[in-house]
């Protein structure tokens, strides 16, 4: 079960100066290639004892500040971020033999930014944010569906659903961003941006 990657290389001379600009280029390539959910990313966190956990979430925005995703603030990932804000993001664009690996610090976005995004969500997703006490133990699937049905009766389609106080966004401010391109014979290209003082970035090549 080994795939020989026969793709164009990643030349450091062609990189953007800023990793977010380079990410924008690669993300556009992933969208153009019609990859399934190119905004899916693995978010890895660790608790106060250093025990890691990972899950796939959807990137909901990125800009010069970093990467934004949304979650329940009582979820496992959020509770771990509260005690250890250092996180890792992984974009696994396997059909293109590409990965982007981000390490950085997570911080909550403003209530205004959360509310703006929440209002853009489908009605059912807004109800789901209220119905699910994410990461908590529940008895049966029926309990979850009953909670959702009660909310659907209280807030029918078209009704304004308030933003849950326990739900919101995280911004991951990158400290290092690696762009990984698969190459033949496992001699992959790995170029990593590392943040320096003054908002500058140093690019270094890593051995595959």
Protein Blocks (a to p, Z undefined) as FASTA:
>chain_A
ZZddddddddfklpcfblklmmmmmmmmmmmnopahklbccdddddfkopacddddddfb
dcfklccddddfkbmklmmmmmomcccdddddfknopacddddddddddfklmmmmmmmp
cfklmmmmmmpcghiacfblmlmmmmmmmmmmmmgghiacdddfkbccdddddfbdcddd
ddehhiacdddddddehhiacdddddZZ
